[in-house]
Amino acid sequence: MTSPAPVPTLIQAPGRRLRLLSCNILAGASVQRYSDYVTRSVNAVFPGRSKMANLDALAELLSGFDVIGLQEADAGSLRSGFLNQTRYLAETSGMPFWSHQPNRAMARLAHSANGLISRLEPTEVIDHPLPSRIPGRGALLARFGVGREALVVVVAHLSLSPRARDAQLSFIGELLSDSPHAVLMGDLNTPSDSAEMRRLFARTALQPPTSVMPTFPSWKPRRALDHILTSSDITLERSWTLPQAFSDHLPLAAEIIVPAELAATAIRK
């Protein structure tokens, strides 16, 4: 986690807004149709100018947000030119704090990671491996504040299997069971009305989204696989997808209002 000189945050008075962004960036690769998975499969192995252009375009947008969760960011392998993409995006966008959670390494060819980029300084960041038959899924937990009064943000990328997702969401539910002020964001690979998501809502203070935001595939979104979920004491003012497609998922954004007592005590200024 980098720690340069503190910068002002958007929370300078109790109860102010925070802007959140969740984005599966596919290691910087651009996909505009299903056939690209085959015809541009070389992007899965080698770096290229288009990947850097994609990252630079995304970096231009990040300064408009306070907390960003990344999925499928490359931690530094052949396909990214051995570039830590989370760090690159944080530094290029001028955001002061970042952390990443490398998960699945495929020799030196590809190394996927969850990433956190923040304008706010976390008091703690913890990497949690998620249960899975095939290792390589994780949840990155950032805590802003101390104890039950902290704002807890979890960035996750879940499995394709419903059984694995159920186990992973159960694990995340345990992580958040004692956190009344929570946000879960990421590519959860399932709609919010699935059985495993309903069980998550039943065991935590997280609330189902009030509207469906399709994010996949990015060129013709039909499925709401990406989510920004908030606990009941956090007001979700609005959520929206960004029209720019930086991968095969559209970025999902949300604006929340943090409770006055939480903004006053849990979030460093």
N, C-alpha and C positions, 0 to 999 in steps of 0.2 A: 504494500500500500504506500503510495507516494504521499509526502506530507510537506508541501511547500507552504509559503506564507498564507495564513487564512485570508479568505476573500469574503465579502458580504454575501449573505444568502437572501433568498426571497422571503424568509421568515424573520422579519425584524420587528414584528408585533404579533401578539398571540392570535392564533386562528387564521393566519394567512395561508395562501394557496401554495401547493407544490405541483409541479408538472413532471409527470413520469412518462418514460418511454420504454417499451419492450420490443426487441428486434432480433429475429433469427437472421444472421447475416451470411450464412452458408460460406463462411471463410472468404467473403468478398466476391464470390462468383455471381454472375448475372444469369438468371434463367427467365426466358420470356415465353416459353412453350414447353410442353412435355418432351418434345423431340430433342430439346437442348440437353436433357440429361444424358443423351447418347452422343449427339453430335459435338457437344462441348465437354465431353467427359475428361478431356485433357486438363480442364480447369481444376478437376479434383486432385491432380497430381502436381501440376506446375504453376508457378507464379505467372503474372502477366500484367500488362499495363491496364487492362480493363478492371482488374481487381483493385489496383491502387486508385484508379479514377472513381470506382464505386465507394471505396473507403473515404476518399476526400470529399465526395458529395455528401455522404452521411455525416462526416465531421462538421460540415457547415451548418447542419441542423441541430447538433447536440447542445450548442450553447443556449438554446431556447428551453432547455429542460433542466431539472434539478437532480433527478436520479434516473439513470439509464441501466437497464438490464439487457445483456447480450447473450445470445445462444449461438452455438456453432461459430464462435470466434476462434481463429487459429492461434495457438499458444506459441508458435514458432517452429515451423517445419518447412519442408521443401515447397509445399503448395503455396505458402505465403512468403517465400523468399526468406524464411527463418525470421519473420517479423512477428512480434507479439502484437496482434491486432488490437487488443483492448488498450494496451499502453499507447499505441499509435493514435487511436481515435481520441483518447483522453488528452494527449499532449497536443494533437493537431487542433482540437476544438477549444483548447485552453481551459479544460476542466481540471480542478486541482487534485482530486482523489480518484484512485482507481485500484481495483483488485481483480484477480482472475482465478478461476478454478479449473486447471487442466484436468480433463477426464479421460478421454479415449485416445491413446497414442498408437498409431500404426507405423511402427519403426520410425523412420525420420520423414516419412511421406506426408503424414497428416497428424495433427494433434488438436483435437477439438477442446473447447473450453467454454464455460460460462464466464461472463464478465460483468463487473459492476463499475460504472463511472458515476461520480457524484460531485455536486457542488457543495454538499454538506459533508462534514467530517464524521465518519463513523467512530464510535467508541470501541467497536469490536467487529471483526469479520471472521466467520468460521466456515470452513469447507466441510460439507457432509456428503459422503458417498451415498447414493441411493440404492436400495435393494434391487437387484436385477440378475436374471440368469446369466446374461452376458455383461460383465462389468463395464462401466464406462458412463454411467449416468450420475449426475450430482445435483446438489442444491447448495447455492452460495447464500449464506445468511449474514446480513449486515444489521448491526444494532446501533441505533442512534439514541443515546441516553443509557440509563442504568435501571436494571430490575424491571418490575412490571410496568413502570412508567415509560419504558423505552419504546420507540417506534422500531419495529422489526420488519425488515424487507428481505424477502426470499426470492432469489432468481433461480429458476429451474428449467430443465429440458427433460421431459419425460419420455418413456418408451412408447413404441408402437403397439405393444401387446396390452389389451385391457387388463389381464391378470397382473402384469408387471406394473402398470400404472396404478392399479388399486393398491398394491403394496407400497409403491412410492408415495402416493397421496396419503396413505395411512401414516407413513413415516413423517411426512411433512406436517400432518395433523398433530402428531405428538410434539414436534418441534414448536408448534404454535399454540399448543394447548394452554400454556401459561402466559401467553402474550396477547393481551386485549387490544393492543394497537398494532395491527399487522397488515402487511401488503404481500401478496404472492403474485409474481409476474413471470411470464415466460411462455415458451412453446410447450403447452401441456399435451398436445397431440390428441385432444378430445374436446367435444363440445361441452358446454357448461351443464347440460341436462343429462349427461351420461350417468350411469349408476355409480361409478367411482367418484364422480364429482359431487353427486348428491350426498354420498357418505362423508366426503370432506366437509361440506357445509354443515352437516349434522354434528360433527365433532369439534368444530372450531367456530370462532366468531366471524369468519369470512362469509360474505354475502354473495349470493348469485348475482350475476350482472343483470341490469334492468333492460338492456338491449343487446341484440346479437350483432357482432362486428366481424363479418367474414374476413379472413386474412390470407387464406390459401385456396388455390394457387394465386400468386400475386398478380398474374396477368388477367385473371378472371375469377376473383375471389368468390368461393361458394361455401367454404367451411370455416367456422370460427374455432380455430385451434389454438390461437394465442390469446392470453388473458391477462388482465390486471385486476386482481380481486382485492377488495379492502374489507377490513373488519367493520362491524356495525357502528362503531363510534367515529369512524372517518367518513366524511361526506364526499361522495363521488359526484363532483359537479358535472362533468361531462367526459365522454370518451370518444375517440375517433381514430380512424386509420389514416396514415400519411399516404398520399397518392404516389409518392416516389417508391418504386420497387427496387430495393437494393439486393434482393435475393429472390427465392421462390415464396417468401412470406412478405406481406405488407407489415411495416412497423405499426404497432398499436400504441396510442398515446392516451393519457388520462390526466385530468386536472382534479386534484383533491383538496379538501380543506381539513387541515389537522386541527383537532380540538384545542381550544385556548390553553388549557392547563398543560397539554402535551407540548405545544409549541413553546410554552414558557419554560418548561423544565427539562425536556428530553432532547431537544435539538440544539446543538451547539451553534452559536452565531459567529 
